[in-house]
Amino acid sequence: MSAKNGDTFKRLYNGEDIRNNHSNSDMSLMNQLAFWCRHDKDQMLRIFATSGLYRPDKPQSYYEYTAMKAVKSSPAYNPPKASNSVPKSSGGGNGKV
C-alpha cells in the first residue's frame, strides 16, 4: 500500500467503488493484484475474497474470469535483478583452486 498507487489500491481493497461501476472496480483491483502477485491467479483470488469489493452473491466463475483477464492484460512485476559483478580479488593468490 506504500506504492505510488497505494491509495487507489487501499480504496479498492476497502470496497470503495471508485470506478462508479462494480465490475470496473473489480477489474481495477484484480489488475493491481495480478501485478503484485506475479500473475498467481490463486493468490489473487484469495486476496480479492478478503476485500470489500468481494460479493458472495457473485459466482466464483465471475472472479475466475476477472482474474484471468487481469493476468492476460497486466505486465508482470519484475523486481530489480541482483548485480552479477564478482568481487575483485585483493590479489596475492596464484589463481589456482
C-alpha positions as a Markdown table, in Angstrom:
| # | Residue | x | y | z |
|---|---|---|---|---|
| 1 | Met | 0.0 | 0.0 | 0.0 |
| 2 | Ser | 3.0 | 2.3 | 0.1 |
| 3 | Ala | 3.5 | 2.1 | -3.7 |
| 4 | Lys | 2.7 | 5.2 | -5.9 |
| 5 | Asn | -0.9 | 3.9 | -6.5 |
| 6 | Gly | -1.2 | 2.7 | -2.9 |
| 7 | Asp | -4.1 | 5.0 | -2.1 |
| 8 | Thr | -6.1 | 3.7 | -5.1 |
| 9 | Phe | -5.3 | 0.1 | -4.0 |
| 10 | Lys | -6.4 | 0.8 | -0.4 |
| 11 | Arg | -9.6 | 2.4 | -1.5 |
| 12 | Leu | -10.5 | -0.5 | -3.9 |
| 13 | Tyr | -9.4 | -3.2 | -1.3 |
| 14 | Asn | -11.6 | -1.5 | 1.3 |
| 15 | Gly | -14.6 | -1.8 | -1.0 |
| 16 | Glu | -14.9 | 1.7 | -2.5 |
| 17 | Asp | -16.4 | 1.6 | -6.0 |
| 18 | Ile | -14.1 | 4.3 | -7.4 |
| 19 | Arg | -15.0 | 3.5 | -11.0 |
| 20 | Asn | -18.7 | 4.0 | -10.4 |
| 21 | Asn | -19.3 | 0.5 | -11.7 |
| 22 | His | -18.6 | -2.5 | -9.5 |
| 23 | Ser | -17.3 | -4.6 | -12.4 |
| 24 | Asn | -14.8 | -1.9 | -13.4 |
| 25 | Ser | -13.7 | -1.5 | -9.8 |
| 26 | Asp | -13.3 | -5.3 | -9.5 |
| 27 | Met | -11.1 | -5.3 | -12.7 |
| 28 | Ser | -9.0 | -2.4 | -11.4 |
| 29 | Leu | -8.3 | -4.3 | -8.1 |
| 30 | Met | -7.6 | -7.5 | -10.0 |
| 31 | Asn | -5.2 | -5.7 | -12.3 |
| 32 | Gln | -3.2 | -4.5 | -9.4 |
| 33 | Leu | -3.3 | -7.9 | -7.7 |
| 34 | Ala | -2.1 | -9.5 | -11.0 |
| 35 | Phe | 0.9 | -7.3 | -11.0 |
| 36 | Trp | 1.8 | -7.6 | -7.3 |
| 37 | Cys | 1.0 | -11.4 | -7.1 |
| 38 | Arg | 3.1 | -12.0 | -10.2 |
| 39 | His | 0.1 | -13.4 | -12.1 |
| 40 | Asp | -0.6 | -16.1 | -9.4 |
| 41 | Lys | -4.3 | -16.4 | -10.0 |
| 42 | Asp | -5.0 | -18.5 | -6.9 |
| 43 | Gln | -3.3 | -15.9 | -4.7 |
| 44 | Met | -5.1 | -13.1 | -6.5 |
| 45 | Leu | -8.5 | -14.8 | -5.8 |
| 46 | Arg | -7.6 | -15.4 | -2.1 |
| 47 | Ile | -6.7 | -11.7 | -1.6 |
| 48 | Phe | -9.7 | -10.5 | -3.6 |
| 49 | Ala | -12.0 | -12.6 | -1.5 |
| 50 | Thr | -10.9 | -10.7 | 1.6 |
| 51 | Ser | -11.5 | -7.3 | 0.0 |
| 52 | Gly | -14.5 | -5.1 | 0.5 |
| 53 | Leu | -15.3 | -5.5 | -3.2 |
| 54 | Tyr | -16.0 | -9.2 | -2.9 |
| 55 | Arg | -19.6 | -10.0 | -3.2 |
| 56 | Pro | -20.6 | -13.5 | -2.2 |
| 57 | Asp | -23.7 | -13.5 | -4.4 |
| 58 | Lys | -21.4 | -13.4 | -7.5 |
| 59 | Pro | -20.5 | -16.8 | -8.9 |
| 60 | Gln | -16.9 | -18.0 | -8.4 |
| 61 | Ser | -16.6 | -18.2 | -12.2 |
| 62 | Tyr | -17.0 | -14.4 | -12.4 |
| 63 | Tyr | -14.0 | -13.9 | -10.2 |
| 64 | Glu | -12.0 | -16.6 | -12.1 |
| 65 | Tyr | -12.8 | -14.9 | -15.4 |
| 66 | Thr | -11.9 | -11.4 | -14.0 |
| 67 | Ala | -8.6 | -12.8 | -12.6 |
| 68 | Met | -7.7 | -14.5 | -15.9 |
| 69 | Lys | -8.5 | -11.3 | -17.8 |
| 70 | Ala | -6.2 | -9.3 | -15.5 |
| 71 | Val | -3.4 | -11.8 | -15.8 |
| 72 | Lys | -3.6 | -11.5 | -19.6 |
| 73 | Ser | -3.7 | -7.7 | -19.7 |
| 74 | Ser | -1.3 | -6.8 | -16.9 |
| 75 | Pro | 2.5 | -6.6 | -17.0 |
| 76 | Ala | 4.3 | -8.9 | -14.6 |
| 77 | Tyr | 6.2 | -7.4 | -11.7 |
| 78 | Asn | 9.9 | -7.9 | -12.3 |
| 79 | Pro | 12.0 | -6.9 | -9.3 |
| 80 | Pro | 15.4 | -5.4 | -9.9 |
| 81 | Lys | 18.0 | -8.0 | -10.6 |
| 82 | Ala | 20.9 | -8.5 | -8.3 |
| 83 | Ser | 24.2 | -7.4 | -9.6 |
| 84 | Asn | 26.2 | -10.1 | -11.4 |
| 85 | Ser | 29.5 | -8.4 | -10.6 |
| 86 | Val | 32.0 | -10.6 | -8.9 |
| 87 | Pro | 34.0 | -9.0 | -6.1 |
| 88 | Lys | 37.6 | -8.3 | -7.2 |
| 89 | Ser | 40.3 | -10.3 | -5.6 |
| 90 | Ser | 42.7 | -8.4 | -3.5 |
| 91 | Gly | 45.5 | -10.2 | -5.3 |
| 92 | Gly | 48.1 | -12.3 | -3.7 |
| 93 | Gly | 46.7 | -15.6 | -5.0 |
| 94 | Asn | 48.1 | -17.7 | -7.8 |
| 95 | Gly | 44.6 | -18.2 | -9.4 |
| 96 | Lys | 44.7 | -21.9 | -8.8 |
| 97 | Val | 41.9 | -23.5 | -6.8 |
